[in-house]
Amino acid sequence: MEFVRALGAEVRVRRVWIKLTRAELARRSGLSPARIAVVEAGDPHLDLLQLASLAAGLGIALRILLRRAERRAGWRSKPGG
């Protein structure tokens, strides 16, 4: 659960950093503003297609979004991994 909350927080941080409202991100990603709010709250039922759509809507590579969430959750990545 820690990672899921970190992922939601990272989505929110990125959205706010690029100055998007949830409605604007919804238009970019094809998800509803309500769904984005649930994701940002740490919903464990996020599927890969939704996550990829969010990353695209945020203008960030999915792997980078996941890596940032790993760091936020306190996971340590091995060099090169």
Secondary structure per residue as TSV (DSSP state, phi and psi in degrees):
chain	resnum	aa	ss	phi	psi
A	1	M	-	360.0	-31.6
A	2	E	H	-56.9	-44.4
A	3	F	H	-65.6	-39.8
A	4	V	H	-63.0	-42.3
A	5	R	H	-65.1	-40.1
A	6	A	H	-64.1	-38.6
A	7	L	H	-64.4	-45.1
A	8	G	H	-60.6	-42.1
A	9	A	H	-63.8	-39.4
A	10	E	H	-67.1	-37.6
A	11	V	H	-61.1	-46.3
A	12	R	H	-64.6	-45.8
A	13	V	H	-58.1	-45.9
A	14	R	H	-64.4	-42.9
A	15	R	H	-61.3	-46.3
A	16	V	H	-67.3	-40.1
A	17	W	H	-60.7	-38.1
A	18	I	T	-92.9	10.6
A	19	K	T	60.9	47.6
A	20	L	-	-107.7	141.0
A	21	T	-	-81.2	168.1
A	22	R	H	-62.4	-36.2
A	23	A	H	-64.0	-40.9
A	24	E	H	-66.9	-42.3
A	25	L	H	-64.9	-35.7
A	26	A	H	-60.2	-44.8
A	27	R	H	-63.0	-40.4
A	28	R	H	-71.1	-33.4
A	29	S	H	-100.5	-17.7
A	30	G	S	83.7	6.2
A	31	L	S	-99.8	161.3
A	32	S	-	-81.2	155.4
A	33	P	H	-57.9	-36.4
A	34	A	H	-64.5	-40.3
A	35	R	H	-64.4	-40.0
A	36	I	H	-63.5	-40.5
A	37	A	H	-60.3	-40.9
A	38	V	H	-67.4	-41.2
A	39	V	H	-61.3	-46.6
A	40	E	H	-63.3	-25.2
A	41	A	T	-81.6	-5.6
A	42	G	T	99.2	35.4
A	43	D	-	-62.9	122.3
A	44	P	T	-77.8	-2.0
A	45	H	T	-101.3	22.6
A	46	L	-	-73.3	128.4
A	47	D	-	-98.3	168.1
A	48	L	H	-62.8	-39.1
A	49	L	H	-65.3	-40.0
A	50	Q	H	-64.5	-43.1
A	51	L	H	-62.8	-42.9
A	52	A	H	-63.9	-39.6
A	53	S	H	-64.9	-41.4
A	54	L	H	-63.3	-45.9
A	55	A	H	-59.2	-44.8
A	56	A	H	-62.6	-43.1
A	57	G	H	-63.4	-29.4
A	58	L	H	-86.1	-7.9
A	59	G	T	71.2	36.6
A	60	I	S	-135.6	144.3
A	61	A	-	-66.0	140.4
A	62	L	H	-56.0	-42.1
A	63	R	H	-62.9	-33.6
A	64	I	H	-71.7	-41.9
A	65	L	H	-58.9	-43.9
A	66	L	H	-65.9	-41.2
A	67	R	H	-62.2	-42.4
A	68	R	H	-64.5	-38.1
A	69	A	H	-66.3	-38.4
A	70	E	H	-58.1	-47.5
A	71	R	H	-63.5	-42.5
A	72	R	H	-62.3	-35.4
A	73	A	T	-78.4	-7.3
A	74	G	T	87.1	13.1
A	75	W	-	-79.1	142.9
A	76	R	-	-106.6	122.3
A	77	S	-	-86.3	142.0
A	78	K	-	-75.5	146.2
A	79	P	T	-54.4	133.5
A	80	G	T	80.3	0.2
A	81	G	-	-117.7	360.0
